[in-house]
Amino acid sequence: MMEVCNCIEPQWPADELLMKYQYISDFFIAVAYFSIPLELIYFVKKSAVFPYRWVLVQFGAFIVLCGATHLINLWTFTTHSRTVALVMTTAKVLTAVVSCATALMLVHIIPDLLSVKTRELFLKNKAAELDREMGLIRTQEETGRHVRMLTHEIRSTLDRHTILKTTLVELGRTLALEECALWMPTRTGLELQLSYTLRQQHPVEYTVPIHLPVINQVFGTSRAVKISPNSPVARLRPVSGKYLLGEVVAVRVPLLHLSNFQINDWPELSTKRYALMVLMLPSDSARQWHVHEMELVEVVADQVAVALSHAAILEESMRARDLLMEQNVALDIARREAETAIRARNDFLAVMNHEMRTPMHAIIALSSLLQETELTPEQRLMVETVLKSSSLLATLMNDVLDLSRLEDGSLQLELGTFNLHTLFREVLSLIKPIAVVKKLPITLNLAPDLPEFVVGDEKRLMQIILNIVGNAVKFSKQGSISVTALVTKSDNRAPPDFFVVPTGSHFYLRVKVKDMGAGINPQDIPKLFTKFAQTQSLATRSSGGSGLGLAISKRFVNLMEGNIWIESDGVGKGCTAIFDVKLGISNESKQSGIPKVPANPQHANFAGLKVLVMDENGVSRMVTKGLLIHLGCEVTMVSSSEECLRVVSHEHKVVFMDVCTPGVENYQIALRIHEKFTKRHQRPLLVALTGNTDKSTKEKCMSFGLDGVLLKPVSLDNMRNVLSDLLEHRVLYEAM
């Protein structure tokens, strides 16, 4: 204890004081030396960026001073001079100052460096977003290029083979693929068949079941899916142990509108199916599939589906066009055949019309001449029977011709003013002889408000009434027949699909013909208006008939904008035939509406009238001559147009010429007669004697300058009236 006390001095000498300072400096140097590395370690851990370069310079100075201090400190372990002590002290003081300043400066700089770290993270995020955006831009560029490529293929070929093959080639070049394949469903739809590959021109027929888990995985999503390189659909590359197989991506391709879609004998599929596209990266690289590349594959797969749908639509349209062309060809052939059949029918009807009317002309003319002679009652009855039968046969021929014209639309109504009341009376006068024989009374009821003079086709209306009343007489064995004519009112009962709309210029005439005959089954009524068709109830009546009357009547009624129907309560209860036709209201007086007829034509005097008859048919020529001679005419007959032109003179008042032969030679003779007689009063009246009832015959006669047309067959009374009208009016076209 005493020694310790002796060592303590109250005051420190200068040398000892320097040692004290060194010890203190060494202490601070040690503290700074150990604190600064700790701070730097913390900083490096928090940030990888160090932007403050002057701090590094300051830190370097600190390290240099520390090293210098320790170097100088080597001389302090032995006796040293005061200069060394001063230098050592100065170095330690400077080192302490620099180390402390550096430590304090780092404490203030670290927050700023941490804010730099925040900016660094922000920049990193921005760089990542920019990278993603660049990837999207690249994806869009690649997608746009492939879309343009597919659009070009669609516009250039629209061929499925070209579209698919080009897609594989473009994808392989863009993505640097080792292999790219397309699997298509087979005919059964239970397997996928290898149809196209990038490296093989003609791939081997290789199939895999469609229900494999990897295929279900791909078909279950519209996105591209990474699959194992060892999957059955990816085993297309040669086996090599040198490298690992590259990554494989698969995507489904919707087969839209897959009708008649056949490539390599693919089947026709009617339901929505998928194809499988498999893309393989090279095995000798470390490449991996990026997100933008998989998005590109998805977009291209969708574009391929759209292209295939367009191609399918084009094929369907081309197939429809070919089918339409075939149908048009068939329709054209059918049209030509129909036109040929119509021409053949018309030619046949024209020839048969002429050939049938010529003998009918002889029968009716000779019968009418025979009727003018003195006959026994039995002979007269026989002649009348011949005339009635001939008239029925002529009516049948007219029905056939009218029906033919109605079917081809060539028949037109001939409108004119006529006496409606007189028409009904004429019909009854024609029907009564037959009804009297069958002991069937006929009554005619005309409504008080029924107009007397109307505008319409008198001939067709009379034919309708004659057909209907004639049927009532024909199919009735007992009872009575009533004919009622009235103006149709809007409240009159009519079929639901027929509406009467009268105006100030026209009205609808309703005619009802009721009989007490055998009646008709209601289910048989629709058959009555079919040509050549008779119901069973009618067929059992043994009444005969052509089977054309009601069919033609219905056509005529429709032509007159009307309607016709039959009502019957059943067999044995009679029936009622009703029809409505549209007629115009005439403003002419009764006198102006009465047609002009020569007074007492039966006693018209044609004695000495010189007539020339030109007819190639000898029988018809002799019959016409007989009619004219019976009327007192002087007749000259010729058989050819040349002879007619040579014989005709100004003494002949009328020339009857047959124009039914083919060609226009007999029409041309009319022009040559006009040239021969320049003065009209010297030229004879030219009348065509024809069996053709078509409108073109009348038009030709008018165009070649003929003065009239007379239709065969001609009776004696008809010839008498014709000559009277012809000599009075010098024109006769009403005889058609």
Secondary structure, 3 states (H helix, E strand, C coil): CHHHHHHCCCCCCHHHHHHHHHHHHHHHHHHHHHHHHHHHHHHHHHCCCCCCHHHHHHHHHHHHHHHHHHHHHHHHCCCCCHHHHHHHHHHHHHHHHHHHHHHHHHHHHHHHHHHHHHHHHHHHHHHHHHHHHHHHHHHHHHHHHHHHHHHHHHHHCCCHHHHHHHHHHHHHHHHCCCEEEEEEECCCCCEEEEEEECCCCCCCCCEEECCCHHHHHHHCCCCCEEECCCCHHHCCCCCCCCCCCCCEEEEEEEECCCCCCCCCCCCCCCCCEEEEEEEECCCCCCCCCCHHHHHHHHHHHHHHHHHHHHHHHHHHHHHHHHHHHHHHHHHHHHHHHHHHHHHHHHHHHHHHHHHHHHHHHHHHHHHHHHHCCCCCHHHHHHHHHHHHHHHHHHHHHHHHHHHHHHHHCCCCCCCEEEEHHHHHHHHHHHHHHHHHHCCCCEEEEECCCCCCEEEECHHHHHHHHHHHHHHHHHCCCCCCEEEEEEECCCCCCCCCCCCCCCCCCEEEEEEEEEECCCCCCHHHHHHHHCCCCCCHHHHCCCCCCCCCHHHHHHHHHHHCCCEEEEEECCCCCCEEEEEEEEEEECCCCHHHHCCCCCCCHHHCCCCCCEEEEECCCHHHHHHHHHHHHHCCCEEEEECCHHHHHHHCCCCCCEEEEECCCCCCHHHHHHHHHHHHCCCCCCCCEEEEEECCCCHHHHHHHHHCCCCEEEECCCCHHHHHHHHHHHHHHCCECCCC
